[in-house]
Amino acid sequence: MSETRENRKKRLKMRSMRRGIKEMDIILSSYADAKLDSMSDADLDLYEALLSEADLDMYQWVSGQSATPAQYLGLMTEISANMDR
């Protein structure tokens, strides 16, 4: 049975706020609240792939401590911009 779009968004929101590093909980849950509803299916696929990455890696990417892999660069730039709001 296929997951509905609404259930997928709810699952991704939960995964966004139940991370291993509190800072990433805050960053990703804020981003998910602001953006998931307007994301295309392809955008959701990319975001879901990002959520499979290690929190420490993501924190280093979003904080500029290390280079973001090319496949996530646009998404991490958007997430960083969302932090400035």
C-alpha positions as CSV (number, residue, x, y, z in Angstrom):
1,M,0.0,0.0,0.0
2,S,1.3,3.4,-0.9
3,E,1.7,6.2,1.6
4,T,-0.5,9.2,1.1
5,R,1.2,12.6,0.6
6,E,-0.3,13.9,3.8
7,N,1.0,10.9,5.8
8,R,4.4,11.4,4.2
9,K,4.6,15.1,5.2
10,K,3.6,14.2,8.7
11,R,6.3,11.5,8.9
12,L,8.9,13.9,7.5
13,K,7.9,16.6,10.0
14,M,8.3,14.1,12.8
15,R,11.7,13.0,11.5
16,S,12.7,16.7,11.3
17,M,12.1,17.3,15.0
18,R,13.3,14.0,16.4
19,R,17.0,14.2,15.5
20,G,20.1,13.4,17.6
21,I,21.3,16.9,17.9
22,K,19.0,19.5,19.5
23,E,20.2,22.2,17.1
24,M,19.2,20.2,14.1
25,D,15.8,19.5,15.8
26,I,15.2,23.2,15.9
27,I,16.6,24.0,12.4
28,L,14.8,21.2,10.6
29,S,11.5,21.4,12.4
30,S,11.3,25.1,11.7
31,Y,12.1,24.5,8.0
32,A,9.6,21.6,7.7
33,D,6.8,23.7,9.3
34,A,7.5,26.5,6.8
35,K,8.2,24.5,3.6
36,L,6.9,20.9,3.5
37,D,3.4,21.8,2.4
38,S,4.6,23.6,-0.7
39,M,7.2,21.0,-1.8
40,S,6.9,19.0,-4.9
41,D,7.2,15.2,-4.7
42,A,10.8,15.5,-6.0
43,D,11.6,18.1,-3.3
44,L,10.1,15.7,-0.7
45,D,12.3,12.9,-2.1
46,L,15.4,15.1,-1.7
47,Y,14.4,16.3,1.8
48,E,13.8,12.7,2.8
49,A,17.3,11.7,1.5
50,L,18.8,14.6,3.5
51,L,17.1,13.3,6.7
52,S,19.0,10.1,6.2
53,E,22.3,11.9,6.6
54,A,24.1,12.1,10.0
55,D,23.1,15.1,12.2
56,L,26.7,16.1,12.8
57,D,27.3,16.3,9.0
58,M,24.1,18.3,8.4
59,Y,25.0,20.7,11.2
60,Q,28.5,21.2,9.8
61,W,26.9,21.9,6.3
62,V,24.3,24.3,7.6
63,S,26.8,26.2,9.8
64,G,29.4,26.4,7.0
65,Q,32.0,24.3,8.9
66,S,32.3,21.9,6.0
67,A,31.3,21.8,2.3
68,T,27.8,20.6,1.5
69,P,27.6,17.7,-1.0
70,A,26.5,18.9,-4.4
71,Q,23.1,17.0,-4.3
72,Y,22.1,18.9,-1.1
73,L,23.6,22.3,-1.8
74,G,20.4,24.1,-2.9
75,L,18.4,22.5,-0.1
76,M,20.9,23.4,2.6
77,T,21.1,26.9,1.2
78,E,17.3,27.2,1.6
79,I,17.4,25.7,5.1
80,S,20.1,28.2,6.1
81,A,18.1,31.1,4.7
82,N,15.1,29.9,6.7
83,M,17.2,30.1,9.9
84,D,17.7,33.8,9.3
85,R,14.0,34.5,9.5
